[in-house]
């Protein structure tokens, strides 16, 4: 059995198939936030994970600004143990060797199971072993750790992947998509915030030069994420904040006020929604996210949204009206009859083609979409929306 390893990785976890997107966003953020720092090429982990050498300043940028990740982790320990007893021994021995500043006398912690299905024991049993190893390993160093499930100083997560068990600190302390701007009652199966950010990246939206229109905006998530990404705004809407604000060595880096990294960019985004109640929530979410001056909301059927209105607004703001992006997540068929749904897809295709020179990016989980929409996508990427098997299509309108 190889000895346990103390590792030191900054890990990003996200939607399957988005490694490249997450790496691209990390490069953009680090390039602006950390002057003179050259970001190394990340190690890919599975279909939706990245690893970088850990640096406190880079980790602070990731947990504060990275919008396409669902988790930002500090990997501390790895073990190839296949049973609980050896796993305990490995982790306890590793904690005895710990010198990093997260370990301090009197700290409280919690442990949550991540992906643990490949381990012989269940996730709850693994959590118990990790808790005991942390407490006993710290005690051997003369330090006292205690469990606090409600408000811990340190949030640990344990994952098992390809015969390796990894124990990490969750730097956000929660899913990164829980930004804090979305109000309750977001509608059935609302698009997660980090998946909306993935769509913006896949479509290569340039907020400096391109108008973005979501003609079926729902609760406004795509529009909000596009506006926030264009300006490089912090992920978290106060009072929500990442748990790492209380964690050495990130606490000092996160103490400074969170400024928009590209605050001089002034994007123009349109969010149109038919349903009155959902439209009202969209307006609330836009306001809570602090982008009401960047996102123009409207209510009505997208078929009635005249391209001239959008193009005139683009000209008035100095944007090229022959360049722009339509980006949306239309209904998949849960609440519409098949004929009505296909008619919606056909009408959406015809509506998009009125915007000459633009691109149209669509996330949909319906195999009949492409035929009904018309045209040939230049990008067709598998991209699931939660449990729904979907595709992202990018068209030249």
C-alpha positions as CSV (number, residue, x, y, z in Angstrom):
1,X,0.0,0.0,0.0
2,X,1.6,3.3,-1.0
3,X,1.9,5.9,1.8
4,X,-0.8,8.6,2.1
5,X,-0.2,11.7,0.2
6,X,-0.5,15.3,1.4
7,X,-1.5,17.1,-1.8
8,X,-2.0,20.8,-2.5
9,X,-4.4,21.4,-5.4
10,X,-6.9,24.0,-6.3
11,X,-9.7,22.0,-7.8
12,X,-12.7,23.2,-9.9
13,X,-15.7,20.9,-10.4
14,X,-18.4,21.7,-12.8
15,X,-20.9,20.3,-15.4
16,X,-19.7,17.3,-17.4
17,X,-18.0,18.3,-20.6
18,X,-17.0,21.8,-19.4
19,X,-13.3,21.4,-18.5
20,X,-12.3,23.7,-21.4
21,X,-14.9,26.3,-20.5
22,X,-13.8,26.4,-16.9
23,X,-10.2,26.7,-17.8
24,X,-10.9,29.5,-20.2
25,X,-12.7,31.5,-17.6
26,X,-10.0,30.8,-15.0
27,X,-7.4,32.1,-17.4
28,X,-9.4,35.3,-18.1
29,X,-10.0,36.0,-14.4
30,X,-6.4,35.3,-13.3
31,X,-5.0,37.4,-16.1
32,X,-6.9,40.4,-14.8
33,X,-6.8,39.9,-11.1
34,X,-3.2,38.6,-10.6
35,X,-0.9,40.9,-12.5
36,X,2.3,39.2,-13.8
37,X,1.1,35.7,-12.8
38,X,1.2,33.1,-15.5
39,X,-1.5,30.5,-15.0
40,X,-0.2,27.0,-15.6
41,X,-2.1,24.5,-17.7
42,X,-4.6,22.6,-15.5
43,X,-4.8,18.9,-15.0
44,X,-8.1,17.6,-16.3
45,X,-10.0,15.4,-13.9
46,X,-12.8,13.4,-15.6
47,X,-15.2,15.3,-17.8
48,X,-15.9,18.2,-15.4
49,X,-12.9,18.8,-13.2
50,X,-9.7,20.8,-13.2
51,X,-6.7,20.9,-10.9
52,X,-4.1,23.7,-10.5
53,X,-1.2,23.9,-8.0
54,X,-2.7,25.6,-4.9
55,X,-2.0,29.3,-4.3
56,X,-4.0,31.3,-1.8
57,X,-4.4,34.3,-4.2
58,X,-5.5,32.1,-7.1
59,X,-7.9,30.3,-4.9
60,X,-9.4,33.6,-3.6
61,X,-10.0,34.7,-7.3
62,X,-11.7,31.4,-8.1
63,X,-14.0,31.3,-5.1
64,X,-14.9,34.9,-5.5
65,X,-15.3,35.3,-9.3
66,X,-15.5,31.9,-11.1
67,X,-19.0,31.5,-12.4
68,X,-18.9,28.3,-14.5
69,X,-17.7,26.0,-11.6
70,X,-20.1,24.3,-9.3
71,X,-17.5,23.8,-6.6
72,X,-14.1,25.3,-5.7
73,X,-12.1,22.9,-3.6
74,X,-8.7,22.8,-1.8
75,X,-7.5,19.2,-2.1
76,X,-5.5,18.3,1.0
77,X,-5.2,14.5,1.2
78,X,-5.4,11.5,-1.0
79,X,-5.6,7.8,-0.2
80,X,-5.8,4.6,-2.3
81,X,-7.3,2.7,0.6
82,X,-10.3,0.5,-0.4
83,X,-11.6,-0.1,3.1
84,X,-12.5,2.1,6.0
85,X,-9.8,1.0,8.5
86,X,-6.9,1.7,6.1
87,X,-8.6,5.0,5.1
88,X,-8.7,6.1,8.7
89,X,-5.0,5.2,9.2
90,X,-3.9,7.1,6.0
91,X,-5.8,10.2,6.9
92,X,-4.9,10.3,10.5
93,X,-1.2,9.9,9.6
94,X,-1.5,12.7,7.0
95,X,-3.1,15.1,9.5
96,X,-0.3,14.4,11.9
97,X,2.1,15.8,9.2
98,X,-0.1,18.9,8.5
99,X,1.6,22.3,8.7
100,X,-0.9,24.4,6.6
101,X,-2.7,27.1,8.5
102,X,-6.2,25.7,8.1
103,X,-5.4,23.5,11.1
104,X,-5.6,25.5,14.3
105,X,-6.6,24.7,17.8
106,X,-10.2,25.1,18.6
107,X,-11.4,25.1,14.9
108,X,-14.8,23.5,14.1
109,X,-15.5,21.6,10.9
110,X,-18.1,19.6,9.0
111,X,-17.7,16.8,6.5
112,X,-20.0,16.1,3.6
113,X,-20.0,13.2,1.0
114,X,-19.3,14.1,-2.6
115,X,-19.1,11.4,-5.3
116,X,-18.4,8.3,-3.2
117,X,-20.1,5.5,-5.2
118,X,-16.9,3.9,-6.3
119,X,-15.8,3.3,-2.7
120,X,-16.9,0.0,-1.1
121,X,-18.5,1.6,2.0
122,X,-21.3,4.1,1.8
123,X,-20.9,7.9,1.9
124,X,-22.2,8.2,5.5
125,X,-19.6,5.7,6.7
126,X,-16.8,7.5,4.9
127,X,-17.9,10.8,6.5
128,X,-17.6,9.2,9.9
129,X,-14.2,7.9,9.3
130,X,-12.9,11.2,7.9
131,X,-14.3,13.0,11.0
132,X,-12.6,10.7,13.4
133,X,-9.3,10.8,11.4
134,X,-9.3,14.6,11.5
135,X,-10.0,14.8,15.2
136,X,-7.5,12.1,16.2
137,X,-4.8,13.4,13.8
138,X,-5.1,16.9,15.2
139,X,-5.1,15.6,18.8
140,X,-1.8,13.9,18.1
141,X,-0.5,17.4,17.2
142,X,-1.9,18.8,20.5
143,X,-4.8,20.5,18.8
144,X,-8.5,20.2,19.4
145,X,-11.0,20.0,16.5
146,X,-14.7,19.6,17.0
147,X,-17.7,18.9,14.7
148,X,-20.2,21.7,14.0
149,X,-22.7,20.7,11.3
150,X,-24.5,24.1,11.3
151,X,-21.8,26.8,11.2
152,X,-18.3,25.3,11.0
153,X,-15.1,27.1,10.4
154,X,-14.0,24.6,7.8
155,X,-16.2,22.7,5.3
156,X,-14.7,19.4,4.3
157,X,-15.9,17.1,1.4
158,X,-14.8,13.6,0.6
159,X,-14.8,12.2,-2.9
160,X,-13.8,8.9,-4.4
161,X,-12.7,8.8,-8.1
162,X,-10.8,6.1,-10.0
163,X,-9.7,4.3,-6.8
164,X,-8.5,7.5,-5.1
165,X,-10.2,9.0,-2.1
166,X,-9.7,12.8,-1.9
167,X,-10.4,14.9,1.2
168,X,-10.8,18.6,0.3
169,X,-11.9,21.9,1.9
170,X,-14.9,23.3,0.1
171,X,-13.8,27.0,-0.2
172,X,-17.3,28.3,-0.8
173,X,-19.0,26.1,1.8
174,X,-21.9,25.6,-0.6
175,X,-22.7,25.1,-4.3
176,X,-21.3,28.0,-6.3
177,X,-24.6,28.3,-8.2
178,X,-26.3,29.6,-5.0
179,X,-25.3,33.2,-5.8
180,X,-27.9,34.9,-3.6
181,X,-29.8,36.9,-6.3
182,X,-32.5,34.4,-7.3
183,X,-35.8,34.7,-5.4
184,X,-38.0,31.8,-4.4
185,X,-40.4,30.4,-6.9
186,X,-38.1,30.4,-9.9
187,X,-40.4,28.2,-11.9
188,X,-40.2,24.5,-12.8
189,X,-36.7,23.2,-13.2
190,X,-35.0,26.7,-13.4
191,X,-31.6,26.8,-15.2
192,X,-28.8,26.7,-12.7
193,X,-26.6,29.8,-12.5
194,X,-23.3,28.1,-13.3
195,X,-24.9,26.3,-16.3
196,X,-26.2,29.6,-17.6
197,X,-22.6,30.9,-17.3
198,X,-21.4,27.9,-19.3
199,X,-23.8,28.8,-22.1
200,X,-22.4,32.4,-22.2
201,X,-18.9,31.1,-22.4
202,X,-19.7,28.5,-25.1
203,X,-21.4,31.1,-27.2
204,X,-18.3,33.3,-26.8
205,X,-20.3,36.4,-25.9
206,X,-18.2,39.6,-26.0
207,X,-20.0,42.1,-23.7
208,X,-17.8,44.9,-25.0
209,X,-19.1,44.7,-28.5
210,X,-22.2,42.4,-28.7
211,X,-25.8,42.8,-27.5
212,X,-27.2,39.7,-25.9
213,X,-30.9,38.8,-26.1
214,X,-32.7,36.1,-24.2
215,X,-36.2,35.9,-25.8
216,X,-37.5,33.4,-23.3
217,X,-35.7,34.5,-20.2
218,X,-37.6,32.8,-17.5
219,X,-36.3,34.1,-14.2
220,X,-33.5,36.0,-15.9
221,X,-30.6,33.7,-15.1
222,X,-28.9,33.8,-18.5
223,X,-29.2,37.5,-18.8
224,X,-27.9,38.1,-15.3
225,X,-24.9,35.8,-15.8
226,X,-24.1,37.4,-19.1
227,X,-24.1,40.9,-17.6
228,X,-22.1,39.8,-14.5
229,X,-19.5,37.9,-16.6
230,X,-19.0,40.8,-19.0
231,X,-18.0,43.0,-16.0
232,X,-16.2,40.2,-14.0
233,X,-18.5,40.8,-11.0
234,X,-18.1,38.7,-7.9
235,X,-20.2,35.6,-7.7
236,X,-21.8,36.3,-4.3
237,X,-24.5,38.8,-3.7
238,X,-24.3,40.2,-0.1
239,X,-24.9,39.1,2.6
240,X,-23.9,35.8,1.0
241,X,-20.2,35.2,1.0
242,X,-17.8,32.2,0.6
243,X,-16.8,30.2,3.7
244,X,-13.2,30.9,2.9
245,X,-13.5,34.4,4.3
246,X,-12.9,32.7,7.6
247,X,-10.2,30.3,6.5
248,X,-6.4,31.0,6.7
249,X,-4.7,31.6,4.3
250,X,-7.5,32.9,2.1
251,X,-9.1,35.2,4.7
252,X,-6.6,38.0,4.1
253,X,-6.9,37.8,0.3
254,X,-10.7,37.9,0.6
255,X,-10.8,40.7,3.1
256,X,-10.3,43.4,0.5
257,X,-13.5,44.8,-1.1
258,X,-14.8,42.7,-4.1
259,X,-14.5,44.9,-7.2
260,X,-15.6,44.1,-10.7
261,X,-12.6,43.0,-12.6
262,X,-13.8,44.5,-15.9
263,X,-15.9,47.3,-14.5
264,X,-15.3,49.5,-17.5
265,X,-17.3,47.2,-19.7
266,X,-20.9,48.3,-20.2
267,X,-22.8,45.3,-21.7
268,X,-26.3,45.6,-23.1
269,X,-28.6,42.6,-22.4
270,X,-32.3,42.0,-23.1
271,X,-34.4,39.6,-21.1
272,X,-37.9,38.9,-22.4
273,X,-40.5,36.7,-20.7
274,X,-44.1,35.8,-21.5
275,X,-45.4,34.7,-18.1
276,X,-46.3,37.7,-15.8
277,X,-45.3,36.0,-12.5
278,X,-42.0,34.7,-13.9
279,X,-41.3,38.1,-15.5
280,X,-41.9,39.8,-12.1
281,X,-39.4,37.4,-10.5
282,X,-36.9,38.1,-13.3
283,X,-37.1,41.9,-12.6
284,X,-36.5,41.1,-8.9
285,X,-33.6,38.9,-9.6
286,X,-32.0,41.5,-12.0
287,X,-32.3,44.1,-9.2
288,X,-30.9,41.8,-6.5
289,X,-28.0,41.0,-8.7
290,X,-27.2,44.7,-9.1
291,X,-27.4,44.7,-12.9
292,X,-30.7,46.7,-13.5
293,X,-28.7,49.3,-15.4
294,X,-27.3,46.6,-17.8
295,X,-30.3,44.3,-18.3
296,X,-33.5,45.5,-20.0
297,X,-36.5,43.3,-19.1
298,X,-39.7,43.1,-21.1
299,X,-42.8,41.0,-20.9
300,X,-44.5,39.4,-23.9
301,X,-44.3,36.7,-26.6
302,X,-40.9,36.7,-28.2
303,X,-42.7,36.7,-31.6
304,X,-43.9,40.2,-30.8
305,X,-40.4,41.4,-29.9
306,X,-39.4,43.4,-33.0
307,X,-35.8,43.1,-34.0
308,X,-35.9,46.9,-34.9
309,X,-36.3,47.7,-31.2
310,X,-33.2,45.7,-30.2
311,X,-31.1,47.0,-33.1
312,X,-32.1,50.6,-32.5
313,X,-31.1,50.2,-28.9
314,X,-27.8,48.7,-30.0
315,X,-27.0,51.7,-32.2
316,X,-28.0,54.1,-29.5
317,X,-25.4,52.5,-27.2
318,X,-22.7,52.4,-29.9
319,X,-22.9,48.6,-30.6
320,X,-22.7,47.3,-34.1
321,X,-26.3,46.2,-34.9
322,X,-25.0,43.5,-37.3
323,X,-23.2,41.7,-34.5
324,X,-24.9,40.1,-31.5
325,X,-26.0,37.0,-29.7
326,X,-29.4,35.3,-29.0
327,X,-29.0,32.9,-26.1
328,X,-31.9,30.9,-24.6
329,X,-33.1,27.8,-22.9
330,X,-36.6,27.2,-24.5
331,X,-39.2,24.7,-23.2
332,X,-38.4,21.0,-23.6
333,X,-42.0,19.8,-23.8
334,X,-43.1,19.1,-20.2
335,X,-45.9,21.7,-20.3
336,X,-46.7,22.0,-24.0
337,X,-48.4,19.7,-26.4
338,X,-46.1,18.3,-29.1
339,X,-47.6,20.3,-31.9
340,X,-47.4,23.5,-29.9
341,X,-43.8,22.8,-29.0
342,X,-42.7,22.2,-32.5
343,X,-44.5,25.3,-33.7
344,X,-42.6,27.3,-31.0
345,X,-39.3,25.9,-32.2
346,X,-40.1,26.8,-35.8
347,X,-41.1,30.3,-34.9
348,X,-38.0,30.7,-32.8
349,X,-35.8,29.7,-35.7
350,X,-37.6,32.2,-38.0
351,X,-37.4,34.9,-35.4
352,X,-33.7,34.4,-34.9
353,X,-33.0,34.6,-38.6
354,X,-34.3,38.1,-38.7
355,X,-31.0,39.1,-36.9
356,X,-28.6,39.1,-39.8
357,X,-25.0,38.4,-38.9
358,X,-25.9,37.4,-35.3
359,X,-25.4,34.0,-33.6
360,X,-28.0,32.0,-31.8
361,X,-27.1,29.7,-28.9
362,X,-29.8,27.3,-27.7
363,X,-29.7,24.7,-24.9
364,X,-32.5,22.2,-25.4
365,X,-33.4,18.6,-24.4
366,X,-35.7,17.6,-27.2
367,X,-34.5,15.5,-30.2
368,X,-37.0,17.2,-32.6
369,X,-35.6,20.6,-32.0
370,X,-33.0,20.8,-34.8
371,X,-35.4,19.8,-37.5
372,X,-38.1,22.2,-36.3
373,X,-35.7,25.1,-35.7
374,X,-34.2,24.9,-39.2
375,X,-30.7,25.5,-40.4
376,X,-27.5,23.7,-39.5
377,X,-25.8,24.3,-36.2
378,X,-22.0,24.9,-36.4
379,X,-21.6,23.6,-32.9
380,X,-23.5,20.7,-31.4
381,X,-22.4,19.8,-27.9
382,X,-23.9,17.4,-25.4
383,X,-24.7,19.3,-22.3
384,X,-27.1,18.1,-19.7
385,X,-29.4,20.3,-17.7
386,X,-29.6,18.4,-14.4
387,X,-31.0,14.9,-15.1
388,X,-32.2,15.9,-18.6
389,X,-29.9,14.9,-21.5
390,X,-29.6,18.0,-23.6
391,X,-27.5,19.6,-26.3
392,X,-26.1,23.1,-26.9
393,X,-26.5,24.3,-30.4
394,X,-24.8,27.4,-31.9
395,X,-26.2,28.8,-35.2
396,X,-25.2,31.6,-37.5
397,X,-28.5,33.5,-37.7
